[in-house]
Amino acid sequence: MLKTFVKGRGKQASRISIEEYNQELQEAEEEYERGEYTTHESFVKSIKKW
């Protein structure tokens, strides 16, 4: 879902099918289960360094 949002920036977002949407959700859940995410606290700490 985030990938679709980011890809859509700067141009007209295209529609995706419900199957594509569900696939993106599945991929996101799998990333989360593998621990591939950033916590809010970690993100705030990193942006303070910008």
C-alpha positions, -999 to 999 in steps of 0.1 A, spaced: 0 0 0 28 24 9 45 15 -24 14 25 -43 12 58 -24 48 67 -30 47 57 -67 17 79 -72 34 110 -60 39 137 -87 15 121 -111 -20 109 -113 -23 78 -93 -36 48 -113 -62 24 -100 -52 -11 -90 -74 -42 -89 -86 -56 -56 -62 -86 -63 -32 -62 -65 -43 -44 -34 -47 -76 -15 -12 -87 -27 3 -55 -14 -14 -60 19 -1 -96 21 35 -84 13 33 -57 39 21 -82 65 50 -106 56 75 -77 59 61 -69 94 63 -105 105 100 -106 94 106 -75 115 111 -52 85 95 -21 99 105 11 117 89 22 150 76 57 155 102 63 181 130 51 159 117 73 130 115 104 152 151 99 164 163 95 128 146 127 115 160 147 144 194 141 128 184 156 95 
